[in-house]
């Protein structure tokens, strides 16, 4: 995820790579960051890793967060942006100096291809200007939406886990194409492009107003046709309900782990 963020920030022109520094224990990751023009080091040395940074992005495993925060010695004029899943702003603030500015962020894996869905919430002392900074940065890797922190578990269950649901549906659609006689590669490509195109129609970026998926669905399903026949099977098999339950269950699990 850190690589995706660096690549997106740099590609947007918001941040020059020579003004970014990173720390990672993986030599492979450090090499990749170095190839992008970012100074990457193995150990966390406050003077070089975060000493002069305006924004510190923490993209590590949740269990490593508090120990790392103690090592990097965050300064009072620095904004901490946490990408660590499940950790609340309050829990982060308790580890940091008083009045530290914290923003919690939940991106998802399509950020790796510049098509991420990111939600973020502001900590107690984060300002509106801090939120604007995060909005601009994470919009460079997809879309970014500010939410209440009480909604972050629902975000995790929907967009955080959502790519896996989409991959499952895509695979199943491709399998159906193979069952109907298509070559595997052709079926997979058609299924993937169909999902991409359908998502773009909902987002309706030219008009800057979302299209309701139900309206778009009905426009495809002509009376007595192939599409409504297929939709009838999906409804009979409880597909709609299964996805609703999956998002709700993943949201509950996120809350349990936080």
Residue pairs with C-beta under 8 A, 6 or more apart in sequence:
1 59
1 83
1 107
1 109
1 111
1 112
2 22
2 24
2 29
2 33
2 57
2 59
3 29
3 32
3 33
3 36
3 112
4 107
4 111
4 112
4 116
4 141
5 57
5 59
5 83
5 107
5 111
5 137
5 141
6 17
6 20
6 22
6 33
6 36
6 38
7 36
7 141
8 111
8 114
8 137
8 138
8 140
8 141
9 15
9 20
9 137
9 140
9 141
10 16
10 17
10 20
10 36
10 37
11 114
11 140
12 136
12 137
12 139
12 140
14 136
14 137
14 140
15 137
17 36
17 37
17 38
18 37
18 38
18 39
20 38
20 39
21 38
21 39
21 40
21 41
21 48
21 49
21 50
21 53
22 30
22 33
22 38
22 39
22 40
22 41
22 49
23 40
23 41
23 42
23 43
23 44
23 45
23 49
24 30
24 33
24 40
24 42
25 42
27 42
29 40
30 40
30 41
30 42
31 40
33 40
34 40
39 48
41 48
41 49
44 68
44 71
44 72
46 71
46 72
46 73
49 72
50 56
50 72
50 73
50 74
50 78
51 75
53 78
54 77
54 78
54 79
55 78
55 79
55 81
55 133
55 137
56 72
56 74
56 78
56 79
56 80
56 81
57 81
57 83
58 65
58 68
58 69
58 80
58 81
58 82
58 83
58 84
59 83
59 84
60 68
60 84
61 84
62 84
62 85
62 86
62 87
65 82
65 84
65 87
65 92
65 95
66 95
69 80
69 92
69 95
69 96
70 95
74 80
74 96
74 97
74 100
76 97
76 99
76 100
78 101
79 101
79 102
79 103
79 126
79 130
79 133
80 92
80 96
80 100
80 101
80 102
80 103
81 103
81 105
81 134
81 137
82 92
82 102
82 103
82 104
82 105
83 105
83 106
83 107
85 106
85 156
85 160
85 254
85 257
86 156
86 254
86 257
86 258
87 104
87 258
88 104
88 149
88 152
88 258
89 102
89 103
89 104
89 121
89 122
89 123
89 124
89 126
89 149
90 123
90 124
92 100
92 102
92 104
92 123
93 100
93 102
93 123
93 124
93 125
96 102
99 125
100 123
100 125
101 123
101 125
101 126
101 127
101 130
102 123
102 124
102 125
102 126
103 120
103 121
103 122
103 123
103 126
103 130
103 131
103 134
104 120
104 121
104 123
104 149
104 152
105 118
105 119
105 120
105 134
105 138
106 118
106 119
106 120
106 152
106 155
106 156
106 159
106 160
107 116
107 117
107 118
107 138
107 141
107 142
108 116
108 117
108 118
108 159
108 160
108 162
108 163
109 116
109 163
110 116
110 117
110 142
110 163
111 118
111 141
111 142
114 140
114 141
114 142
115 141
115 142
116 138
116 141
116 142
116 143
117 142
117 143
117 145
117 159
117 162
118 138
118 141
118 142
118 143
118 144
118 145
119 144
119 145
119 146
119 147
119 151
119 152
119 155
119 159
120 131
120 134
120 135
120 138
120 144
120 145
120 146
120 147
121 146
121 147
121 148
121 149
121 151
121 152
122 130
122 131
122 146
131 146
134 144
135 144
135 146
137 144
138 144
147 155
152 254
153 251
153 252
153 254
153 255
153 258
154 247
154 251
156 250
156 251
156 254
157 246
157 247
157 248
157 249
157 250
157 251
157 252
157 253
157 254
158 247
158 250
158 251
160 250
160 254
161 246
161 247
161 250
162 247
165 243
165 246
165 247
166 195
169 195
170 188
170 191
170 192
170 195
171 191
173 187
173 191
173 194
173 195
174 184
174 187
174 188
174 190
174 191
175 187
176 187
177 186
177 187
177 188
177 190
177 191
178 184
178 187
182 190
198 216
201 211
201 216
202 210
202 211
202 213
202 216
203 210
203 211
204 210
204 211
217 231
220 227
221 227
221 228
221 231
222 228
234 240
